[in-house]
Amino acid sequence: MLGQGPSAAATHHPARAGSLGVLLGPTHAKSVSFLVLLRAAARPACLSQWARRTGLSVRWSPGQRWVTISGAPGAVDRGFHVAIEDYRTTVGEVVFAADHPAAVPTGVCGEVAGVGTIHSFVEPTSLDVGSFSGLTSVQLLRAYDALPLTQKGYDGQGETVVLMEGGGFLQSDLTTFASDESLPPFNLTLVGRNAGFDDETTLDLETVHEIAPQAHLVSFNLNSISTATSDADLFAQAFLEAEERFPGALMSLSLGVCETDTQAFDRADLVALNSAVASIEAKGSTVFAASGDAGGLDCTPAADYGQSPRSSFEGVTVPAALPAVTGAGGTTLTTDAAGNYGREATWSEPLLSQGTGGGVSTVFSRPSWQVGVGTGGQADAGNGRQVPDVSSDSDPTTGNLIIEKGKKAVGGGTSLAAPTWAGFTAIMDQYLKANGDSPVGFFNPILYHLSTSSAPYPPFHDITVGGNDFYAATPGYDMATGLGSPIVYDLARDLKAGNF
């Protein structure tokens, strides 16, 4: 969850239905930034010249199909024929937004495919639920059959996992957790300030550490991106900076914004974000994101939480809905006292409006790797990208034991599934490198291929019980639990054998 950032562009909560709030007049913001989608991943020379004449700046990285435009609101108004105005929301915060979608400017030689939303931040939802007991490190490793790797010394050494966060943590919690679980101290780098306590940040760090205790962990505070004023620009800059500083790192996000929330994103924003993720995965990174905790009702406006659901509340969240991201859904895991795997069902608590997120993108078409027998398609005639891709334990009554503010608690929500998969992938990458193979990188095509091939080792627990509010768990792929949860040692051996 995003908190107060170091810049004047603080994180805001615009109303998500109908109006932003009370119109106050022309914005008092000193600078505005937003994304512009290019038609090709080539240097936008003409756009850059136009921007200089207009009093705006363009930031572009080689190989990217998008740029960040920034400048004074008046220059943006003139260049994109909008009026950027301030509004006071129902909770009293002042935010800004353009009065209508920006048009593609003339005189840019056809380089621009679309203009992203111009607004101040919409806060992503922290996909995290807590409770009171939980699995130890050894039990979690045993449940998903990761012990054969860790017992061979694959403990994350040499791997980096970047956890993109919106808040801080207590060092005392990490110290206590490592001691209680008989783990080495955290090898932790902080990007940005360790500002304020956030239970989500704590859960993410402790979950990856208990799986891959020798991995280099990075708590990347998204509020350290001080030049961004839009969600799309924030995420895009964060992905590129994380890859530049930590090449080939695994990345995990337990944040989500409704894909169809037009106050946060438009299609140009989302295509640009997907391009940003694809570009870092082409260099060896793997990106996981939580699929949501509202059982498929993950587009419920904040003002309507606790109310009777409406069909308009159905939807998927970004970043998990981006095809380049591996979306992680949630299960309820049953083990014996030692942590041996028993069974799994879909995590679903409809009376509490909780459960694994999942559904169909309305922006992205179904990727080639998600087409075919056993890879999706049921209950969806629209041929959209389906979410999630995989899953693991997310139930706050069956999750992992963590330490928060000095007290024992239990991790839950799909925010547990994303770092769980990142941790397991860290030890699998280490195993692959030790055997002369490449790390997995972009995981989705590999995962779906393994699900439909005759791999020598079964890589997934197929969850067939339960469902979220819209989609049932079925044999093979489903939009509640994806391909299933990992059988880590089997999955690692399939990867090593090149069965993809």
C-alpha positions, -999 to +999 in steps of 0.1 A: +000+000+000+014+034-010+020+059+018+032+095+018+060+100-007+090+122-005+078+145-032+049+169-035+032+143-055+017+125-025-003+093-028-040+101-030-074+083-029-096+098-056-132+087-055-135+058-079-171+062-091-185+091-111-167+122-100-133+130-084-150+153-060-155+191-057-139+211-084-115+237-070-102+252-102-069+251-121-043+229-103-016+243-080+007+213-088+041+225-100+048+195-122+028+167-139+041+134-154+024+107-174+031+080-200+028+083-237+027+050-257+049+049-289+041+031-321+076+015-320+105+010-296+126+035-314+140+069-303+111+094-305+131+122-321+101+140-335+082+138-302+112+151-283+116+181-306+078+189-303+081+186-265+110+210-262+091+236-283+061+231-260+081+234-228+079+198-218+106+171-212+107+136-225+124+106-208+129+075-229+151+044-224+164+025-254+142-005-263+111+009-246+078+015-264+068+044-241+081+076-227+074+097-197+063+133-204+067+158-176+064+195-172+044+224-158+006+219-159+001+249-182+025+234-208+007+201-206-027+219-210-015+237-241+003+207-257-024+181-251-055+204-252-067+196-217-073+215-185-057+201-154-077+210-124-077+203-086-105+185-069-113+179-032-123+143-026-149+130-002-121+123+024-108+159+021-077+153+000-068+176-029-060+157-061-056+168-097-068+154-130-073+164-166-108+174-175-109+149-203-087+123-220-057+138-237-055+136-275-025+125-295-007+158-303-001+169-339+033+174-353+049+143-338+054+124-371+031+096-362+054+084-334+026+084-307+001+056-304-018+069-273-016+091-243-019+078-207-041+092-180-031+126-165-039+126-128-024+123-093-021+089-077-048+064-071-036+043-042-032+006-050-049-018-026-026-038-003-035-074-010-030-087+025-051-104+052-038-115+086-047-139+114-032-158+145-013-191+138+007-205+110+032-227+092+069-225+102+096-222+076+103-259+075+066-267+072+061-243+043+091-258+025+079-293+032+043-287+021+054-276-014+082-301-017+110-275-016+130-293+011+149-315-015+164-284-029+171-266+004+186-297+019+211-298-011+222-262-002+200-242-025+191-214-002+190-184-025+227-176-024+235-153-053+199-145-061+182-111-056+145-106-049+130-071-052+098-065-032+080-034-043+063-018-013+045+012-002+055+012+035+082+003+060+090-024+085+105-028+120+140-042+120+132-058+154+105-079+137+130-092+111+156-100+138+130-118+159+117-138+129+151-149+118+160-160+154+127-178+159+130-197+126+167-205+131+176-186+100+206-163+092+201-125+095+184-108+066+207-096+037+186-065+030+189-034+009+164-005+012+156+017-017+139+048-005+130+055+031+118+029+057+088+051+063+061+039+086+051+004+095+033-017+069+022-053+076+024-061+039+061-052+037+068-073+067+049-103+053+067-101+020+102-098+035+097-126+060+081-150+035+109-148+010+135-150+037+121-182+052+122-198+017+155-184+004+174-172+036+206-164+018+190-144-010+196-107-012+163-090-005+155-054-016+126-035-001+119-010-028+097+018-015+076+030-045+074+064-029+111+068-037+101+075-073+098+112-065+093+124-101+061+104-109+026+118-105+007+090-122+003+053-113+015+041-147+046+064-146+053+052-110+052+015-118+071+019-151+099+039-135+101+014-106+105-016-129+133+000-149+151+013-119+149-020-101+163-039-132+191-013-137+202-015-100+196-052-096+200-069-130+182-102-134+164-099-101+131-116-092+104-091-084+072-094-064+043-070-060+014-075-035-003-043-047-033-040-071-054-014-089-086-024-108-077-027-145-108-007-156-103+021-131-100+049-156-088+073-129-057+051-126-050+038-161-061+039-197-052+014-224-021+033-234-009+032-198-014-006-196+002-014-229+032+007-219+034-010-185+033-044-200+061-034-224+082-022-195+078-056-177+085-075-209+117-055-214+132-064-180+121-100-183+140-102-216+171-094-195+164-123-171+140-109-145+108-127-134+079-107-121+051-120-098+020-101-086-009-109-064-042-115-082-064-098-055-083-107-024-120-099-032-129-132-048-131-116-083-149-085-071-116-066-072-130-035-089-153-027-059-150+010-053-136+019-019-169+036-009-188+004-016-168-021+005-192-041+027-222-034+005-240-059-017-219-067-047-228-055-082-218-069-115-197-038-122-174-047-093-161-078-112-126-073-126-090-081-124-061-061-110-029-046-124-001-056-123-013-092-122-034-087-153-005-077-174+004-106-197+041-102-189+035-107-152+029-140-135-003-135-115-005-154-082-039-165-069-048-181-036-056-215-020-065-229+013-037-254+022-042-284+045-011-301+060-004-326+088+014-315+119+048-318+103+038-297+073+033-326+048+010-317+020-026-329+025-049-311+000-058-277-013-090-259-022-097-224-036-093-197-009-128-183-007-147-165+021-177-149+003-194-138+035-163-118+043-160-105+007-126-122+006-110-148-016-087-153-045-089-128-073-093-140-108-111-133-141-107-120-176-088-089-188-109-064-208-077-048-222-054-076-232-062-105-256-054-140-245-016-146-251-006-175-274+007-195-244-027-193-227-045-209-257-051-246-261-064-277-242-060-274-205-048-238-205-080-218-201-110-207-221-139-220-200-166-195-192-149-169-214-161-162-249-142-129-251-107-143-257-092-121-230-060-126-209-070-148-180-058-143-144-043-158-123-015-180-137-006-200-106-015-201-070-004-211-035-016-208+001-033-175+009-059-184+035-053-164+067-062-195+087-036-217+070-008-193+060+027-189+073+038-177+108+052-142+107+062-116+133+046-081+132+052-055+158+068-081+180+038-104+179+031-137+161+006-135+133-003-154+101+003-143+066-027-144+043-042-129+011-027-134-024+000-110-011+014-142+005+012-161-028+033-136-048+064-136-025+060-174-019+064-180-057+092-154-058+111-172-030+106-206-046+118-193-080+149-179-063+160-213-052+150-229-085+171-203-104+200-210-081+196-247-089+194-241-126+225-219-127+245-245-107+236-270-134+247-248-162+212-236-172+197-201-175+173-187-149+136-189-159+131-152-168+096-147-183+079-176-166+044-177-182+051-195-215+072-221-196+045-228-169+017-232-195+039-255-216+047-277-187+010-279-178+001-295-212+033-314-219+043-349-207+069-336-184+086-364-164+077-348-131+043-334-122+050-297-115+017-286-101-009-295-075-041-291-096-068-275-074-102-287-083-123-278-052-142-245-047-139-214-067-141-176-064-173-156-068-174-161-106-152-191-116-151-226-103-119-245-098-117-272-125-092-299-136-064-281-155-064-243-157-091-222-141-096-185-132-096-192-095-063-210-090-046-209-124-025-239-132-023-248-095+003-246-067+040-256-071+056-290-065+089-272-063+114-300-066+095-315-096+092-281-112+129-275-108+138-308-123+115-303-153+132-269-158+167-284-156+158-311-181+147-285-206+111-296-207+099-263-220 
